[in-house]
Amino acid sequence: MILTVDEDANQFKSLSEFKSCMSRGGDVEFEWKGIDYTLSSVWPNDKMKFSIGPCTRVEKDCTVYDTVDELLEYKVGGDKLRDIITQAEIIDRTL
């Protein structure tokens, strides 16, 4: 038996698919213009928020937003996240 991997399975097909993933506590790692970024749901004070930043593993390099809509305004290599998330190469994500 031959198993095939759909390389596009991790890609976001729409903005609403991305918003749904994040609002359910999703984590996403993606590449845009040669830089890897990480998106995570964080829970300070038992309230879900959203963290994004380059994959430096340095907390101060991340920005935290209260809502997914605010997160979508984050500048990724000069472009808004909302404009690139369906085009970015998704390296890994929780589905």
Phi, psi and omega per residue, in radians:
M1 nan 2.346 3.124
I2 -1.825 2.199 3.084
L3 -1.697 2.339 3.077
T4 -1.990 2.566 3.140
V5 -1.926 2.211 3.075
D6 -1.449 1.796 -3.075
E7 -1.114 -0.345 3.137
D8 -1.575 0.027 -3.072
A9 -1.052 -0.574 -3.124
N10 -1.446 -0.299 -3.091
Q11 -1.127 2.528 3.037
F12 -1.482 2.206 -3.127
K13 -1.456 -0.407 -3.108
S14 -2.657 2.854 3.079
L15 -1.127 -0.650 3.140
S16 -1.166 -0.589 3.073
E17 -1.124 -0.733 3.091
F18 -1.100 -0.827 -3.136
K19 -1.049 -0.712 3.118
S20 -1.112 -0.787 3.125
C21 -1.019 -0.856 -3.094
M22 -1.197 -0.687 -3.109
S23 -1.210 -0.267 3.061
R24 -1.672 0.178 3.094
G25 1.591 0.413 -3.089
G26 -1.178 2.758 3.006
D27 -2.157 2.413 -3.076
V28 -2.415 2.381 2.973
E29 -2.101 2.271 -3.111
F30 -2.499 2.867 3.117
E31 -2.062 2.362 3.078
W32 -2.517 2.167 3.139
K33 0.939 0.721 3.052
G34 1.409 0.096 3.137
I35 -2.093 2.339 3.084
D36 -1.532 2.421 3.128
Y37 -2.197 2.713 3.058
T38 -2.227 2.419 3.086
L39 -2.098 2.318 -3.136
S40 -2.480 2.636 2.954
S41 -1.513 2.315 3.119
V42 -2.166 2.750 -3.002
W43 -2.250 1.079 3.075
P44 -1.273 2.365 3.114
N45 0.942 0.641 3.100
D46 1.040 0.449 3.081
K47 -2.171 2.208 -3.112
M48 -1.193 2.303 3.020
K49 -2.332 3.099 -3.012
F50 -2.282 2.211 -3.085
S51 -1.912 2.419 3.090
I52 -2.506 2.553 3.075
G53 3.084 2.989 3.068
P54 -1.088 2.672 -3.104
C55 -1.342 1.079 3.118
T56 -1.678 -0.216 -3.081
R57 1.128 0.307 3.082
V58 -1.864 2.033 -3.032
E59 -0.984 -0.630 -3.091
K60 -1.181 -0.282 3.115
D61 -1.426 -0.106 -3.103
C62 -1.728 2.643 3.059
T63 -2.025 2.423 -3.117
V64 -1.950 2.343 -3.141
Y65 -2.105 2.641 3.141
D66 -1.361 -0.548 -3.070
T67 -2.314 2.802 3.076
V68 -1.125 -0.653 3.135
D69 -1.092 -0.686 3.065
E70 -1.154 -0.732 3.107
L71 -0.991 -0.689 -3.104
L72 -1.140 -0.226 3.101
E73 -1.533 -0.134 -3.132
Y74 -1.007 2.400 3.122
K75 -1.517 2.112 3.132
V76 -1.975 1.811 -3.131
G77 1.001 0.601 3.127
G78 1.587 -0.118 -3.131
D79 -1.977 2.590 3.060
K80 -1.259 2.450 3.118
L81 -0.920 -0.696 -3.112
R82 -1.056 -0.495 -3.096
D83 -1.510 -0.291 -3.030
I84 -2.063 -0.255 -2.967
I85 -1.067 -0.496 3.102
T86 -1.469 -0.147 3.133
Q87 -1.880 -0.387 -3.102
A88 -1.136 2.660 3.057
E89 -1.387 1.992 3.132
I90 -1.466 2.007 -3.120
I91 -1.388 -0.761 -3.141
D92 -2.740 2.617 3.076
R93 -2.811 2.695 2.970
T94 -1.460 2.349 -3.056
L95 -1.636 nan nan
